[in-house]
Amino acid sequence: MGFVLYFFIDEVEVFTGIPWLTVEIFAFVLTSVPLVWIIYDKITGKKK
């Protein structure tokens, strides 16, 4: 999955001219936010 994502990011850079690092950071943030929320839920002990 990660390999496909990085390949896609590389293609996006080629087509848009956006610096690869910027796109990589943006993708990292997008994938990190859900993980942070999941961990936060476990730490706070909210049981649904």
N, C-alpha and C positions, 0 to 999 in steps of 0.2 A: 504493500500500500504506500509506504513511504517513498519507494523508488518511483512509483507511478506519479506521485505528487511532485517529486523533484523534477521528473522529466517534463511534466506539464508546466511547472514554473519556468523551466528553461525555454520551452516553446513560447510561453507568454512574453518572456523577455525579448525573444527574437522578433515577435510580431509588433510589440508595443514600444520597444526601446526603453522600457522602464529598467533601471539598474537592478541586477539580479539580487543583490543583497537586500534592497528595499522590499522586493516581492517575497524573499525568503523570510524576512522578519515579520512581514504582514501575515504570511501563512502560518508561521510559528505562533504568533499571537492568537490567530483564529483557532488553532488546534489546542492551545494551552488553556484558553478561557474555560471551556467545558470541563477539563480536568481539574482546574482550580475549584470550580463550583462543586464538583463531586467530592473532592477532598474536604472542602469546607463543610459540606453537609455531613460527612462522616465524623469530622472533628467536633462539630457542634451537637452531634447526636440527635438530629431531627429524624424521628421515625414517622414514616407516612402510613 
